[in-house]
């Protein structure tokens, strides 16, 4: 959060109470990242599977409580 405040010249108070949190999340998602060669190799070694499906919030909560 300090980086965002510094970049935009905002105070922490302004960021916490005046800016919609969804906007801040989008800012963080769009921020540039750095990956070293070692990180890239680790990613290749791990098989990452992302399962995309249409799921409502009710379905998610049902599945969440079934697992417990």
PQR file of N, CA, C, O and H, with PARSE charges and radii, in Angstrom:
ATOM      1  N   UNK A   1       0.826  -1.186   0.000 -0.4000 1.5000
ATOM      2  CA  UNK A   1       0.000   0.000   0.000 -0.0000 2.0000
ATOM      3  C   UNK A   1       0.872   1.252   0.000  0.5500 1.7000
ATOM      4  O   UNK A   1       0.500   2.292  -0.544 -0.5500 1.4000
ATOM      5  N   UNK A   2       2.029   1.126   0.617 -0.4000 1.5000
ATOM      6  CA  UNK A   2       2.938   2.261   0.643 -0.0000 2.0000
ATOM      7  C   UNK A   2       3.378   2.673  -0.750  0.5500 1.7000
ATOM      8  O   UNK A   2       3.528   3.862  -1.033 -0.5500 1.4000
ATOM      9  H   UNK A   2       2.332   0.281   1.059  0.4000 1.0000
ATOM     10  N   UNK A   3       3.585   1.689  -1.622 -0.4000 1.5000
ATOM     11  CA  UNK A   3       3.992   1.983  -2.997 -0.0000 2.0000
ATOM     12  C   UNK A   3       2.909   2.768  -3.737  0.5500 1.7000
ATOM     13  O   UNK A   3       3.204   3.703  -4.483 -0.5500 1.4000
ATOM     14  H   UNK A   3       3.463   0.724  -1.392  0.4000 1.0000
ATOM     15  N   UNK A   4       1.655   2.374  -3.521 -0.4000 1.5000
ATOM     16  CA  UNK A   4       0.540   3.071  -4.187 -0.0000 2.0000
ATOM     17  C   UNK A   4       0.456   4.505  -3.685  0.5500 1.7000
ATOM     18  O   UNK A   4       0.320   5.439  -4.475 -0.5500 1.4000
ATOM     19  H   UNK A   4       1.416   1.615  -2.916  0.4000 1.0000
ATOM     20  N   UNK A   5       0.536   4.676  -2.370 -0.4000 1.5000
ATOM     21  CA  UNK A   5       0.486   6.021  -1.792 -0.0000 2.0000
ATOM     22  C   UNK A   5       1.617   6.884  -2.335  0.5500 1.7000
ATOM     23  O   UNK A   5       1.405   8.038  -2.708 -0.5500 1.4000
ATOM     24  H   UNK A   5       0.646   3.918  -1.728  0.4000 1.0000
ATOM     25  N   UNK A   6       2.813   6.321  -2.376 -0.4000 1.5000
ATOM     26  CA  UNK A   6       3.971   7.066  -2.870 -0.0000 2.0000
ATOM     27  C   UNK A   6       3.799   7.433  -4.345  0.5500 1.7000
ATOM     28  O   UNK A   6       4.062   8.567  -4.748 -0.5500 1.4000
ATOM     29  H   UNK A   6       2.986   5.383  -2.073  0.4000 1.0000
ATOM     30  N   UNK A   7       3.358   6.465  -5.139 -0.4000 1.5000
ATOM     31  CA  UNK A   7       3.212   6.690  -6.582 -0.0000 2.0000
ATOM     32  C   UNK A   7       2.195   7.785  -6.895  0.5500 1.7000
ATOM     33  O   UNK A   7       2.442   8.638  -7.748 -0.5500 1.4000
ATOM     34  H   UNK A   7       3.145   5.544  -4.812  0.4000 1.0000
ATOM     35  N   UNK A   8       1.064   7.763  -6.215 -0.4000 1.5000
ATOM     36  CA  UNK A   8      -0.001   8.715  -6.513 -0.0000 2.0000
ATOM     37  C   UNK A   8       0.024   9.956  -5.626  0.5500 1.7000
ATOM     38  O   UNK A   8      -0.749  10.888  -5.845 -0.5500 1.4000
ATOM     39  H   UNK A   8       0.863   7.070  -5.523  0.4000 1.0000
ATOM     40  N   UNK A   9       0.900   9.976  -4.630 -0.4000 1.5000
ATOM     41  CA  UNK A   9       0.962  11.131  -3.733 -0.0000 2.0000
ATOM     42  C   UNK A   9      -0.204  11.166  -2.753  0.5500 1.7000
ATOM     43  O   UNK A   9      -0.598  12.236  -2.291 -0.5500 1.4000
ATOM     44  H   UNK A   9       1.528   9.219  -4.451  0.4000 1.0000
ATOM     45  N   UNK A  10      -0.754  10.007  -2.439 -0.4000 1.5000
ATOM     46  CA  UNK A  10      -1.883   9.918  -1.515 -0.0000 2.0000
ATOM     47  C   UNK A  10      -1.378   9.672  -0.102  0.5500 1.7000
ATOM     48  O   UNK A  10      -0.270   9.175   0.098 -0.5500 1.4000
ATOM     49  H   UNK A  10      -0.434   9.137  -2.814  0.4000 1.0000
ATOM     50  N   UNK A  11      -2.201  10.026   0.869 -0.4000 1.5000
ATOM     51  CA  UNK A  11      -1.914   9.641   2.247 -0.0000 2.0000
ATOM     52  C   UNK A  11      -2.527   8.276   2.475  0.5500 1.7000
ATOM     53  O   UNK A  11      -3.412   7.855   1.730 -0.5500 1.4000
ATOM     54  H   UNK A  11      -3.102  10.430   0.706  0.4000 1.0000
ATOM     55  N   UNK A  12      -2.061   7.582   3.500 -0.4000 1.5000
ATOM     56  CA  UNK A  12      -2.615   6.270   3.815 -0.0000 2.0000
ATOM     57  C   UNK A  12      -4.084   6.398   4.186  0.5500 1.7000
ATOM     58  O   UNK A  12      -4.898   5.542   3.839 -0.5500 1.4000
ATOM     59  H   UNK A  12      -1.342   7.923   4.105  0.4000 1.0000
ATOM     60  N   UNK A  13      -4.418   7.467   4.890 -0.4000 1.5000
ATOM     61  CA  UNK A  13      -5.812   7.718   5.270 -0.0000 2.0000
ATOM     62  C   UNK A  13      -6.704   7.835   4.034  0.5500 1.7000
ATOM     63  O   UNK A  13      -7.799   7.274   3.991 -0.5500 1.4000
ATOM     64  H   UNK A  13      -3.758   8.162   5.172  0.4000 1.0000
ATOM     65  N   UNK A  14      -6.222   8.569   3.035 -0.4000 1.5000
ATOM     66  CA  UNK A  14      -6.988   8.729   1.797 -0.0000 2.0000
ATOM     67  C   UNK A  14      -7.181   7.382   1.100  0.5500 1.7000
ATOM     68  O   UNK A  14      -8.275   7.064   0.635 -0.5500 1.4000
ATOM     69  H   UNK A  14      -5.333   9.025   3.071  0.4000 1.0000
ATOM     70  N   UNK A  15      -6.107   6.601   1.033 -0.4000 1.5000
ATOM     71  CA  UNK A  15      -6.184   5.296   0.379 -0.0000 2.0000
ATOM     72  C   UNK A  15      -7.171   4.379   1.091  0.5500 1.7000
ATOM     73  O   UNK A  15      -7.956   3.689   0.441 -0.5500 1.4000
ATOM     74  H   UNK A  15      -5.218   6.860   1.410  0.4000 1.0000
ATOM     75  N   UNK A  16      -7.139   4.366   2.407 -0.4000 1.5000
ATOM     76  CA  UNK A  16      -7.987   3.456   3.171 -0.0000 2.0000
ATOM     77  C   UNK A  16      -9.453   3.858   3.181  0.5500 1.7000
ATOM     78  O   UNK A  16     -10.332   2.996   3.182 -0.5500 1.4000
ATOM     79  H   UNK A  16      -6.501   4.926   2.936  0.4000 1.0000
ATOM     80  N   UNK A  17      -9.728   5.158   3.188 -0.4000 1.5000
ATOM     81  CA  UNK A  17     -11.110   5.587   3.404 -0.0000 2.0000
ATOM     82  C   UNK A  17     -11.774   6.270   2.215  0.5500 1.7000
ATOM     83  O   UNK A  17     -12.999   6.394   2.191 -0.5500 1.4000
ATOM     84  H   UNK A  17      -9.014   5.859   3.187  0.4000 1.0000
ATOM     85  N   UNK A  18     -11.004   6.714   1.231 -0.4000 1.5000
ATOM     86  CA  UNK A  18     -11.597   7.466   0.128 -0.0000 2.0000
ATOM     87  C   UNK A  18     -11.591   6.716  -1.205  0.5500 1.7000
ATOM     88  O   UNK A  18     -12.374   7.038  -2.099 -0.5500 1.4000
ATOM     89  H   UNK A  18     -10.009   6.613   1.251  0.4000 1.0000
ATOM     90  N   UNK A  19     -10.727   5.732  -1.343 -0.4000 1.5000
ATOM     91  CA  UNK A  19     -10.602   5.017  -2.611 -0.0000 2.0000
ATOM     92  C   UNK A  19     -11.294   3.664  -2.475  0.5500 1.7000
ATOM     93  O   UNK A  19     -11.086   2.949  -1.494 -0.5500 1.4000
ATOM     94  H   UNK A  19     -10.091   5.470  -0.617  0.4000 1.0000
ATOM     95  N   UNK A  20     -12.110   3.319  -3.454 -0.4000 1.5000
ATOM     96  CA  UNK A  20     -12.808   2.033  -3.449 -0.0000 2.0000
ATOM     97  C   UNK A  20     -11.783   0.902  -3.511  0.5500 1.7000
ATOM     98  O   UNK A  20     -10.882   0.930  -4.350 -0.5500 1.4000
ATOM     99  H   UNK A  20     -12.279   3.899  -4.251  0.4000 1.0000
ATOM    100  N   UNK A  21     -11.910  -0.078  -2.642 -0.4000 1.5000
ATOM    101  CA  UNK A  21     -10.938  -1.158  -2.544 -0.0000 2.0000
ATOM    102  C   UNK A  21     -10.839  -1.962  -3.840  0.5500 1.7000
ATOM    103  O   UNK A  21      -9.768  -2.472  -4.168 -0.5500 1.4000
ATOM    104  H   UNK A  21     -12.642  -0.100  -1.960  0.4000 1.0000
ATOM    105  N   UNK A  22     -11.943  -2.079  -4.577 -0.4000 1.5000
ATOM    106  CA  UNK A  22     -11.905  -2.812  -5.853 -0.0000 2.0000
ATOM    107  C   UNK A  22     -10.955  -2.139  -6.839  0.5500 1.7000
ATOM    108  O   UNK A  22     -10.283  -2.814  -7.619 -0.5500 1.4000
ATOM    109  H   UNK A  22     -12.813  -1.665  -4.310  0.4000 1.0000
ATOM    110  N   UNK A  23     -10.901  -0.816  -6.804 -0.4000 1.5000
ATOM    111  CA  UNK A  23      -9.990  -0.073  -7.675 -0.0000 2.0000
ATOM    112  C   UNK A  23      -8.544  -0.354  -7.265  0.5500 1.7000
ATOM    113  O   UNK A  23      -7.676  -0.544  -8.117 -0.5500 1.4000
ATOM    114  H   UNK A  23     -11.447  -0.267  -6.170  0.4000 1.0000
ATOM    115  N   UNK A  24      -8.293  -0.379  -5.958 -0.4000 1.5000
ATOM    116  CA  UNK A  24      -6.944  -0.654  -5.464 -0.0000 2.0000
ATOM    117  C   UNK A  24      -6.511  -2.064  -5.881  0.5500 1.7000
ATOM    118  O   UNK A  24      -5.363  -2.269  -6.274 -0.5500 1.4000
ATOM    119  H   UNK A  24      -8.998  -0.225  -5.266  0.4000 1.0000
ATOM    120  N   UNK A  25      -7.419  -3.025  -5.796 -0.4000 1.5000
ATOM    121  CA  UNK A  25      -7.084  -4.387  -6.209 -0.0000 2.0000
ATOM    122  C   UNK A  25      -6.717  -4.439  -7.684  0.5500 1.7000
ATOM    123  O   UNK A  25      -5.784  -5.145  -8.065 -0.5500 1.4000
ATOM    124  H   UNK A  25      -8.351  -2.858  -5.477  0.4000 1.0000
ATOM    125  N   UNK A  26      -7.433  -3.708  -8.510 -0.4000 1.5000
ATOM    126  CA  UNK A  26      -7.110  -3.669  -9.945 -0.0000 2.0000
ATOM    127  C   UNK A  26      -5.746  -3.046 -10.177  0.5500 1.7000
ATOM    128  O   UNK A  26      -4.994  -3.477 -11.050 -0.5500 1.4000
ATOM    129  H   UNK A  26      -8.191  -3.135  -8.200  0.4000 1.0000
ATOM    130  N   UNK A  27      -5.432  -2.018  -9.380 -0.4000 1.5000
ATOM    131  CA  UNK A  27      -4.115  -1.388  -9.498 -0.0000 2.0000
ATOM    132  C   UNK A  27      -3.017  -2.391  -9.172  0.5500 1.7000
ATOM    133  O   UNK A  27      -1.994  -2.440  -9.855 -0.5500 1.4000
ATOM    134  H   UNK A  27      -6.043  -1.667  -8.670  0.4000 1.0000
ATOM    135  N   UNK A  28      -3.228  -3.189  -8.134 -0.4000 1.5000
ATOM    136  CA  UNK A  28      -2.222  -4.166  -7.735 -0.0000 2.0000
ATOM    137  C   UNK A  28      -2.074  -5.274  -8.774  0.5500 1.7000
ATOM    138  O   UNK A  28      -0.964  -5.738  -9.034 -0.5500 1.4000
ATOM    139  H   UNK A  28      -4.059  -3.149  -7.579  0.4000 1.0000
ATOM    140  N   UNK A  29      -3.188  -5.698  -9.367 -0.4000 1.5000
ATOM    141  CA  UNK A  29      -3.140  -6.736 -10.395 -0.0000 2.0000
ATOM    142  C   UNK A  29      -2.378  -6.244 -11.624  0.5500 1.7000
ATOM    143  O   UNK A  29      -1.621  -6.997 -12.235 -0.5500 1.4000
ATOM    144  H   UNK A  29      -4.090  -5.320  -9.156  0.4000 1.0000
ATOM    145  N   UNK A  30      -2.581  -4.985 -11.979 -0.4000 1.5000
ATOM    146  CA  UNK A  30      -1.955  -4.431 -13.173 -0.0000 2.0000
ATOM    147  C   UNK A  30      -0.515  -3.983 -12.950  0.5500 1.7000
ATOM    148  O   UNK A  30       0.158  -3.583 -13.901 -0.5500 1.4000
ATOM    149  H   UNK A  30      -3.197  -4.373 -11.483  0.4000 1.0000
ATOM    150  N   UNK A  31      -0.031  -4.042 -11.714 -0.4000 1.5000
ATOM    151  CA  UNK A  31       1.322  -3.566 -11.445 -0.0000 2.0000
ATOM    152  C   UNK A  31       2.349  -4.506 -12.078  0.5500 1.7000
ATOM    153  O   UNK A  31       2.120  -5.713 -12.165 -0.5500 1.4000
ATOM    154  H   UNK A  31      -0.577  -4.367 -10.942  0.4000 1.0000
ATOM    155  N   UNK A  32       3.466  -3.958 -12.515 -0.4000 1.5000
ATOM    156  CA  UNK A  32       4.477  -4.801 -13.152 -0.0000 2.0000
ATOM    157  C   UNK A  32       5.135  -5.740 -12.140  0.5500 1.7000
ATOM    158  O   UNK A  32       5.250  -5.416 -10.958 -0.5500 1.4000
ATOM    159  H   UNK A  32       3.652  -2.978 -12.445  0.4000 1.0000
ATOM    160  N   UNK A  33       5.558  -6.893 -12.618 -0.4000 1.5000
ATOM    161  CA  UNK A  33       6.245  -7.858 -11.765 -0.0000 2.0000
ATOM    162  C   UNK A  33       7.548  -8.268 -12.430  0.5500 1.7000
ATOM    163  O   UNK A  33       7.756  -8.032 -13.620 -0.5500 1.4000
ATOM    164  H   UNK A  33       5.465  -7.156 -13.578  0.4000 1.0000
ATOM    165  N   UNK A  34       8.408  -8.877 -11.656 -0.4000 1.5000
ATOM    166  CA  UNK A  34       9.692  -9.353 -12.161 -0.0000 2.0000
ATOM    167  C   UNK A  34       9.834 -10.819 -11.814  0.5500 1.7000
ATOM    168  O   UNK A  34       9.625 -11.218 -10.669 -0.5500 1.4000
ATOM    169  H   UNK A  34       8.239  -9.069 -10.689  0.4000 1.0000
ATOM    170  N   UNK A  35      10.190 -11.618 -12.803 -0.4000 1.5000
ATOM    171  CA  UNK A  35      10.450 -13.037 -12.585 -0.0000 2.0000
ATOM    172  C   UNK A  35      11.882 -13.335 -12.983  0.5500 1.7000
ATOM    173  O   UNK A  35      12.307 -13.027 -14.097 -0.5500 1.4000
ATOM    174  H   UNK A  35      10.360 -11.293 -13.733  0.4000 1.0000
ATOM    175  N   UNK A  36      12.619 -13.937 -12.065 -0.4000 1.5000
ATOM    176  CA  UNK A  36      13.993 -14.330 -12.396 -0.0000 2.0000
ATOM    177  C   UNK A  36      13.949 -15.616 -13.222  0.5500 1.7000
ATOM    178  O   UNK A  36      12.909 -16.266 -13.332 -0.5500 1.4000
ATOM    179  H   UNK A  36      12.274 -14.187 -11.161  0.4000 1.0000
ATOM    180  N   UNK A  37      15.079 -15.960 -13.789 -0.4000 1.5000
ATOM    181  CA  UNK A  37      15.161 -17.198 -14.577 -0.0000 2.0000
ATOM    182  C   UNK A  37      14.852 -18.405 -13.696  0.5500 1.7000
ATOM    183  O   UNK A  37      14.236 -19.370 -14.146 -0.5500 1.4000
ATOM    184  H   UNK A  37      15.924 -15.432 -13.699  0.4000 1.0000
ATOM    185  N   UNK A  38      15.284 -18.343 -12.439 -0.4000 1.5000
ATOM    186  CA  UNK A  38      15.028 -19.434 -11.498 -0.0000 2.0000
ATOM    187  C   UNK A  38      13.524 -19.595 -11.255  0.5500 1.7000
ATOM    188  O   UNK A  38      13.017 -20.715 -11.208 -0.5500 1.4000
ATOM    189  H   UNK A  38      15.785 -17.558 -12.073  0.4000 1.0000
ATOM    190  N   UNK A  39      12.815 -18.476 -11.102 -0.4000 1.5000
ATOM    191  CA  UNK A  39      11.364 -18.534 -10.910 -0.0000 2.0000
ATOM    192  C   UNK A  39      10.673 -19.137 -12.129  0.5500 1.7000
ATOM    193  O   UNK A  39       9.730 -19.917 -11.996 -0.5500 1.4000
ATOM    194  H   UNK A  39      13.227 -17.565 -11.140  0.4000 1.0000
ATOM    195  N   UNK A  40      11.146 -18.773 -13.306 -0.4000 1.5000
ATOM    196  CA  UNK A  40      10.553 -19.305 -14.532 -0.0000 2.0000
ATOM    197  C   UNK A  40      10.750 -20.812 -14.624  0.5500 1.7000
ATOM    198  O   UNK A  40       9.846 -21.539 -15.036 -0.5500 1.4000
ATOM    199  H   UNK A  40      11.912 -18.140 -13.414  0.4000 1.0000
ATOM    200  N   UNK A  41      11.944 -21.281 -14.236 -0.4000 1.5000
ATOM    201  CA  UNK A  41      12.220 -22.718 -14.266 -0.0000 2.0000
ATOM    202  C   UNK A  41      11.329 -23.459 -13.274  0.5500 1.7000
ATOM    203  O   UNK A  41      10.823 -24.540 -13.576 -0.5500 1.4000
ATOM    204  H   UNK A  41      12.678 -20.690 -13.901  0.4000 1.0000
ATOM    205  N   UNK A  42      11.139 -22.882 -12.098 -0.4000 1.5000
ATOM    206  CA  UNK A  42      10.286 -23.510 -11.086 -0.0000 2.0000
ATOM    207  C   UNK A  42       8.853 -23.631 -11.591  0.5500 1.7000
ATOM    208  O   UNK A  42       8.184 -24.637 -11.357 -0.5500 1.4000
ATOM    209  H   UNK A  42      11.550 -22.005 -11.853  0.4000 1.0000
ATOM    210  N   UNK A  43       8.393 -22.598 -12.285 -0.4000 1.5000
ATOM    211  CA  UNK A  43       7.036 -22.636 -12.834 -0.0000 2.0000
ATOM    212  C   UNK A  43       6.894 -23.743 -13.868  0.5500 1.7000
ATOM    213  O   UNK A  43       5.875 -24.432 -13.918 -0.5500 1.4000
ATOM    214  H   UNK A  43       8.937 -21.781 -12.476  0.4000 1.0000
ATOM    215  N   UNK A  44       7.935 -23.909 -14.702 -0.4000 1.5000
ATOM    216  CA  UNK A  44       7.883 -24.954 -15.722 -0.0000 2.0000
ATOM    217  C   UNK A  44       7.863 -26.332 -15.082  0.5500 1.7000
ATOM    218  O   UNK A  44       7.190 -27.241 -15.569 -0.5500 1.4000
ATOM    219  H   UNK A  44       8.763 -23.349 -14.662  0.4000 1.0000
ATOM    220  N   UNK A  45       8.608 -26.487 -13.983 -0.4000 1.5000
ATOM    221  CA  UNK A  45       8.676 -27.783 -13.309 -0.0000 2.0000
ATOM    222  C   UNK A  45       7.350 -28.153 -12.647  0.5500 1.7000
ATOM    223  O   UNK A  45       6.960 -29.320 -12.627 -0.5500 1.4000
ATOM    224  H   UNK A  45       9.155 -25.749 -13.588  0.4000 1.0000
ATOM    225  N   UNK A  46       6.670 -27.158 -12.112 -0.4000 1.5000
ATOM    226  CA  UNK A  46       5.374 -27.419 -11.471 -0.0000 2.0000
ATOM    227  C   UNK A  46       4.287 -27.391 -12.537  0.5500 1.7000
ATOM    228  O   UNK A  46       4.259 -26.508 -13.394 -0.5500 1.4000
ATOM    229  H   UNK A  46       6.986 -26.210 -12.128  0.4000 1.0000
ATOM    230  N   UNK A  47       3.422 -28.343 -12.470 -0.4000 1.5000
ATOM    231  CA  UNK A  47       2.294 -28.334 -13.398 -0.0000 2.0000
ATOM    232  C   UNK A  47       1.163 -27.595 -12.712  0.5500 1.7000
ATOM    233  O   UNK A  47       0.615 -28.051 -11.708 -0.5500 1.4000
ATOM    234  H   UNK A  47       3.445 -29.061 -11.774  0.4000 1.0000
ATOM    235  N   UNK A  48       0.831 -26.464 -13.267 -0.4000 1.5000
ATOM    236  CA  UNK A  48      -0.233 -25.663 -12.691 -0.0000 2.0000
ATOM    237  C   UNK A  48      -1.507 -25.908 -13.486  0.5500 1.7000
ATOM    238  O   UNK A  48      -1.551 -25.691 -14.697 -0.5500 1.4000
ATOM    239  H   UNK A  48       1.277 -26.095 -14.082  0.4000 1.0000
ATOM    240  N   UNK A  49      -2.525 -26.356 -12.799 -0.4000 1.5000
ATOM    241  CA  UNK A  49      -3.794 -26.629 -13.442 -0.0000 2.0000
ATOM    242  C   UNK A  49      -4.822 -25.656 -12.891  0.5500 1.7000
ATOM    243  O   UNK A  49      -5.014 -25.542 -11.680 -0.5500 1.4000
ATOM    244  H   UNK A  49      -2.489 -26.533 -11.816  0.4000 1.0000
ATOM    245  N   UNK A  50      -5.458 -24.976 -13.782 -0.4000 1.5000
ATOM    246  CA  UNK A  50      -6.518 -24.058 -13.397 -0.0000 2.0000
ATOM    247  C   UNK A  50      -7.811 -24.608 -13.963  0.5500 1.7000
ATOM    248  O   UNK A  50      -7.941 -24.799 -15.172 -0.5500 1.4000
ATOM    249  H   UNK A  50      -5.302 -25.068 -14.765  0.4000 1.0000
ATOM    250  N   UNK A  51      -8.750 -24.856 -13.096 -0.4000 1.5000
ATOM    251  CA  UNK A  51     -10.032 -25.400 -13.508 -0.0000 2.0000
ATOM    252  C   UNK A  51     -11.038 -24.256 -13.602  0.5500 1.7000
ATOM    253  O   UNK A  51     -11.444 -23.689 -12.587 -0.5500 1.4000
ATOM    254  H   UNK A  51      -8.645 -24.701 -12.113  0.4000 1.0000
ATOM    255  N   UNK A  52     -11.430 -23.928 -14.814 -0.4000 1.5000
ATOM    256  CA  UNK A  52     -12.400 -22.865 -15.022 -0.0000 2.0000
ATOM    257  C   UNK A  52     -13.786 -23.474 -15.176  0.5500 1.7000
ATOM    258  O   UNK A  52     -14.004 -24.371 -15.991 -0.5500 1.4000
ATOM    259  H   UNK A  52     -11.101 -24.389 -15.638  0.4000 1.0000
ATOM    260  N   UNK A  53     -14.698 -22.976 -14.390 -0.4000 1.5000
ATOM    261  CA  UNK A  53     -16.069 -23.465 -14.497 -0.0000 2.0000
ATOM    262  C   UNK A  53     -17.014 -22.344 -14.104  0.5500 1.7000
ATOM    263  O   UNK A  53     -16.646 -21.404 -13.400 -0.5500 1.4000
ATOM    264  H   UNK A  53     -14.521 -22.248 -13.728  0.4000 1.0000
ATOM    265  N   UNK A  54     -18.231 -22.472 -14.575 -0.4000 1.5000
ATOM    266  CA  UNK A  54     -19.238 -21.497 -14.182 -0.0000 2.0000
ATOM    267  C   UNK A  54     -19.781 -21.937 -12.829  0.5500 1.7000
ATOM    268  O   UNK A  54     -20.287 -23.049 -12.675 -0.5500 1.4000
ATOM    269  H   UNK A  54     -18.530 -23.236 -15.147  0.4000 1.0000
ATOM    270  N   UNK A  55     -19.667 -21.060 -11.872 -0.4000 1.5000
ATOM    271  CA  UNK A  55     -20.080 -21.413 -10.531 -0.0000 2.0000
ATOM    272  C   UNK A  55     -20.640 -20.162  -9.867  0.5500 1.7000
ATOM    273  O   UNK A  55     -20.013 -19.103  -9.886 -0.5500 1.4000
ATOM    274  H   UNK A  55     -19.256 -20.157 -11.997  0.4000 1.0000
ATOM    275  N   UNK A  56     -21.805 -20.292  -9.290 -0.4000 1.5000
ATOM    276  CA  UNK A  56     -22.391 -19.164  -8.576 -0.0000 2.0000
ATOM    277  C   UNK A  56     -21.834 -19.127  -7.164  0.5500 1.7000
ATOM    278  O   UNK A  56     -21.211 -20.084  -6.705 -0.5500 1.4000
ATOM    279  H   UNK A  56     -22.314 -21.153  -9.275  0.4000 1.0000
ATOM    280  N   UNK A  57     -22.058 -18.033  -6.491 -0.4000 1.5000
ATOM    281  CA  UNK A  57     -21.579 -17.928  -5.115 -0.0000 2.0000
ATOM    282  C   UNK A  57     -22.258 -18.961  -4.220  0.5500 1.7000
ATOM    283  O   UNK A  57     -21.653 -19.454  -3.269 -0.5500 1.4000
ATOM    284  H   UNK A  57     -22.564 -17.255  -6.864  0.4000 1.0000
ATOM    285  N   UNK A  58     -23.503 -19.285  -4.522 -0.4000 1.5000
ATOM    286  CA  UNK A  58     -24.209 -20.301  -3.731 -0.0000 2.0000
ATOM    287  C   UNK A  58     -23.567 -21.675  -3.919  0.5500 1.7000
ATOM    288  O   UNK A  58     -23.397 -22.423  -2.956 -0.5500 1.4000
ATOM    289  H   UNK A  58     -23.995 -18.885  -5.295  0.4000 1.0000
ATOM    290  N   UNK A  59     -23.211 -22.006  -5.167 -0.4000 1.5000
ATOM    291  CA  UNK A  59     -22.531 -23.274  -5.443 -0.0000 2.0000
ATOM    292  C   UNK A  59     -21.202 -23.348  -4.708  0.5500 1.7000
ATOM    293  O   UNK A  59     -20.849 -24.382  -4.141 -0.5500 1.4000
ATOM    294  H   UNK A  59     -23.349 -21.398  -5.949  0.4000 1.0000
ATOM    295  N   UNK A  60     -20.480 -22.258  -4.724 -0.4000 1.5000
ATOM    296  CA  UNK A  60     -19.186 -22.214  -4.053 -0.0000 2.0000
ATOM    297  C   UNK A  60     -19.338 -22.473  -2.558  0.5500 1.7000
ATOM    298  O   UNK A  60     -18.599 -23.270  -1.980 -0.5500 1.4000
ATOM    299  H   UNK A  60     -20.766 -21.418  -5.184  0.4000 1.0000
ATOM    300  N   UNK A  61     -20.292 -21.801  -1.940 -0.4000 1.5000
ATOM    301  CA  UNK A  61     -20.506 -21.982  -0.507 -0.0000 2.0000
ATOM    302  C   UNK A  61     -20.963 -23.394  -0.172  0.5500 1.7000
ATOM    303  O   UNK A  61     -20.553 -23.959   0.842 -0.5500 1.4000
ATOM    304  H   UNK A  61     -20.892 -21.153  -2.409  0.4000 1.0000
ATOM    305  N   UNK A  62     -21.809 -23.963  -1.019 -0.4000 1.5000
ATOM    306  CA  UNK A  62     -22.250 -25.361  -0.808 -0.0000 2.0000
ATOM    307  C   UNK A  62     -21.058 -26.292  -0.825  0.5500 1.7000
ATOM    308  O   UNK A  62     -20.911 -27.133   0.061 -0.5500 1.4000
ATOM    309  H   UNK A  62     -22.142 -23.505  -1.842  0.4000 1.0000
ATOM    310  N   UNK A  63     -20.207 -26.150  -1.825 -0.4000 1.5000
ATOM    311  CA  UNK A  63     -19.032 -27.026  -1.943 -0.0000 2.0000
ATOM    312  C   UNK A  63     -18.058 -26.799  -0.798  0.5500 1.7000
ATOM    313  O   UNK A  63     -17.412 -27.736  -0.329 -0.5500 1.4000
ATOM    314  H   UNK A  63     -20.326 -25.466  -2.545  0.4000 1.0000
ATOM    315  N   UNK A  64     -17.956 -25.581  -0.359 -0.4000 1.5000
ATOM    316  CA  UNK A  64     -17.049 -25.257   0.736 -0.0000 2.0000
ATOM    317  C   UNK A  64     -17.465 -25.965   2.016  0.5500 1.7000
ATOM    318  O   UNK A  64     -16.627 -26.524   2.723 -0.5500 1.4000
ATOM    319  H   UNK A  64     -18.480 -24.820  -0.740  0.4000 1.0000
ATOM    320  N   UNK A  65     -18.758 -25.940   2.314 -0.4000 1.5000
ATOM    321  CA  UNK A  65     -19.237 -26.542   3.553 -0.0000 2.0000
ATOM    322  C   UNK A  65     -19.341 -28.068   3.448  0.5500 1.7000
ATOM    323  O   UNK A  65     -19.333 -28.747   4.475 -0.5500 1.4000
ATOM    324  H   UNK A  65     -19.439 -25.485   1.740  0.4000 1.0000
ATOM    325  N   UNK A  66     -19.437 -28.612   2.255 -0.4000 1.5000
ATOM    326  CA  UNK A  66     -19.473 -30.070   2.088 -0.0000 2.0000
ATOM    327  C   UNK A  66     -18.124 -30.692   2.427  0.5500 1.7000
ATOM    328  O   UNK A  66     -18.061 -31.807   2.944 -0.5500 1.4000
ATOM    329  H   UNK A  66     -19.443 -28.060   1.421  0.4000 1.0000
ATOM    330  N   UNK A  67     -17.038 -29.964   2.133 -0.4000 1.5000
ATOM    331  CA  UNK A  67     -15.704 -30.498   2.340 -0.0000 2.0000
ATOM    332  C   UNK A  67     -15.338 -30.606   3.818  0.5500 1.7000
ATOM    333  O   UNK A  67     -14.466 -31.395   4.182 -0.5500 1.4000
ATOM    334  H   UNK A  67     -17.089 -29.058   1.713  0.4000 1.0000
ATOM    335  N   UNK A  68     -15.983 -29.837   4.658 -0.4000 1.5000
ATOM    336  CA  UNK A  68     -15.620 -29.838   6.087 -0.0000 2.0000
ATOM    337  C   UNK A  68     -16.169 -31.014   6.788  0.5500 1.7000
ATOM    338  O   UNK A  68     -15.959 -31.169   7.991 -0.5500 1.4000
ATOM    339  H   UNK A  68     -16.692 -29.197   4.363  0.4000 1.0000
TER
END
